[in-house]
Amino acid sequence: MYPAGILRNLLDYGYSGDIYPVNPKRQTVFGLPCYPDVTQTPQRADVAILTIPRRAVLPTLRQCLTVGIPAALIITAGRYRRRG
């Protein structure tokens, strides 16, 4: 599944809640306004679904905590290298 597949499924299968896509490189996605980061959305989300590169997970989770999002689903990829 491609990253936008989850969003596409929410729209296709009639999810009735508010959806706030976040992507600093886009203004819209599937006809929805897109926000540059989590702190810019008009309301606090109940859950953040992160489909982002591994290196962006912690900074994005920090943004979620800043605005009070209580839960996150993380779908990511990237090589893990153990240090030390």
CYANA upper distance limits for C-alpha pairs under 8 A (distance plus 0.5 A):
  1 MET  CA      5 GLY  CA      6.35
  3 PRO  CA     51 THR  CA      6.07
  3 PRO  CA     52 ILE  CA      8.27
  4 ALA  CA      8 ARG  CA      6.61
  5 GLY  CA      9 ASN  CA      6.57
  6 ILE  CA     10 LEU  CA      6.78
  7 LEU  CA     11 LEU  CA      6.85
  8 ARG  CA     12 ASP  CA      6.48
  8 ARG  CA     30 PHE  CA      8.10
  9 ASN  CA     13 TYR  CA      6.33
 10 LEU  CA     14 GLY  CA      6.80
 10 LEU  CA     15 TYR  CA      5.68
 11 LEU  CA     15 TYR  CA      6.48
 20 TYR  CA     32 LEU  CA      8.16
 20 TYR  CA     33 PRO  CA      7.83
 20 TYR  CA     34 CYS  CA      7.20
 20 TYR  CA     35 TYR  CA      7.69
 20 TYR  CA     41 THR  CA      6.94
 20 TYR  CA     45 ALA  CA      8.46
 21 PRO  CA     29 VAL  CA      7.66
 21 PRO  CA     32 LEU  CA      7.82
 21 PRO  CA     33 PRO  CA      7.57
 21 PRO  CA     34 CYS  CA      5.49
 21 PRO  CA     35 TYR  CA      6.79
 22 VAL  CA     34 CYS  CA      5.82
 22 VAL  CA     35 TYR  CA      5.12
 22 VAL  CA     36 PRO  CA      6.23
 22 VAL  CA     37 ASP  CA      6.08
 22 VAL  CA     38 VAL  CA      6.94
 23 ASN  CA     27 GLN  CA      8.38
 23 ASN  CA     34 CYS  CA      6.70
 23 ASN  CA     35 TYR  CA      6.49
 23 ASN  CA     36 PRO  CA      5.78
 23 ASN  CA     37 ASP  CA      7.12
 24 PRO  CA     34 CYS  CA      8.41
 24 PRO  CA     35 TYR  CA      7.12
 24 PRO  CA     36 PRO  CA      4.41
 24 PRO  CA     37 ASP  CA      6.96
 25 LYS  CA     36 PRO  CA      7.82
 26 ARG  CA     34 CYS  CA      6.70
 26 ARG  CA     35 TYR  CA      8.32
 26 ARG  CA     36 PRO  CA      8.28
 27 GLN  CA     33 PRO  CA      6.51
 27 GLN  CA     34 CYS  CA      5.40
 27 GLN  CA     35 TYR  CA      7.46
 28 THR  CA     32 LEU  CA      5.78
 28 THR  CA     33 PRO  CA      4.93
 28 THR  CA     34 CYS  CA      5.15
 29 VAL  CA     33 PRO  CA      7.06
 29 VAL  CA     34 CYS  CA      6.73
 35 TYR  CA     40 GLN  CA      6.57
 35 TYR  CA     41 THR  CA      6.67
 36 PRO  CA     40 GLN  CA      7.17
 37 ASP  CA     41 THR  CA      7.91
 37 ASP  CA     63 GLN  CA      8.47
 38 VAL  CA     60 THR  CA      8.05
 38 VAL  CA     63 GLN  CA      6.60
 38 VAL  CA     64 CYS  CA      6.94
 38 VAL  CA     67 VAL  CA      8.24
 39 THR  CA     63 GLN  CA      6.94
 39 THR  CA     64 CYS  CA      8.11
 39 THR  CA     66 THR  CA      8.18
 39 THR  CA     67 VAL  CA      6.79
 44 ARG  CA     67 VAL  CA      6.99
 44 ARG  CA     68 GLY  CA      7.34
 44 ARG  CA     69 ILE  CA      6.73
 45 ALA  CA     69 ILE  CA      6.29
 46 ASP  CA     69 ILE  CA      6.40
 46 ASP  CA     70 PRO  CA      6.92
 46 ASP  CA     71 ALA  CA      7.32
 47 VAL  CA     69 ILE  CA      6.65
 47 VAL  CA     70 PRO  CA      6.97
 47 VAL  CA     71 ALA  CA      5.29
 47 VAL  CA     72 ALA  CA      5.79
 47 VAL  CA     73 LEU  CA      7.91
 48 ALA  CA     64 CYS  CA      7.96
 48 ALA  CA     69 ILE  CA      7.54
 48 ALA  CA     71 ALA  CA      6.88
 48 ALA  CA     72 ALA  CA      5.05
 48 ALA  CA     73 LEU  CA      6.75
 49 ILE  CA     72 ALA  CA      6.22
 49 ILE  CA     73 LEU  CA      5.28
 49 ILE  CA     74 ILE  CA      6.62
 49 ILE  CA     75 ILE  CA      8.14
 50 LEU  CA     57 VAL  CA      8.13
 50 LEU  CA     72 ALA  CA      7.61
 50 LEU  CA     73 LEU  CA      6.58
 50 LEU  CA     74 ILE  CA      5.35
 50 LEU  CA     75 ILE  CA      6.42
 50 LEU  CA     76 THR  CA      8.07
 51 THR  CA     74 ILE  CA      6.90
 51 THR  CA     75 ILE  CA      5.40
 51 THR  CA     76 THR  CA      6.18
 52 ILE  CA     56 ALA  CA      6.89
 52 ILE  CA     57 VAL  CA      7.32
 52 ILE  CA     75 ILE  CA      7.43
 52 ILE  CA     76 THR  CA      6.01
 52 ILE  CA     77 ALA  CA      8.24
 53 PRO  CA     57 VAL  CA      7.42
 53 PRO  CA     76 THR  CA      6.03
 53 PRO  CA     77 ALA  CA      6.38
 53 PRO  CA     78 GLY  CA      7.03
 54 ARG  CA     76 THR  CA      6.12
 54 ARG  CA     77 ALA  CA      6.26
 54 ARG  CA     78 GLY  CA      5.94
 55 ARG  CA     78 GLY  CA      8.39
 56 ALA  CA     60 THR  CA      6.60
 57 VAL  CA     61 LEU  CA      6.54
 57 VAL  CA     74 ILE  CA      8.31
 58 LEU  CA     62 ARG  CA      6.65
 59 PRO  CA     63 GLN  CA      6.95
 60 THR  CA     64 CYS  CA      6.81
 61 LEU  CA     65 LEU  CA      6.73
 61 LEU  CA     72 ALA  CA      8.36
 62 ARG  CA     66 THR  CA      6.66
 63 GLN  CA     67 VAL  CA      7.01
 64 CYS  CA     68 GLY  CA      6.62
 64 CYS  CA     69 ILE  CA      5.65
 64 CYS  CA     70 PRO  CA      8.38
 65 LEU  CA     69 ILE  CA      6.34
 65 LEU  CA     70 PRO  CA      7.89
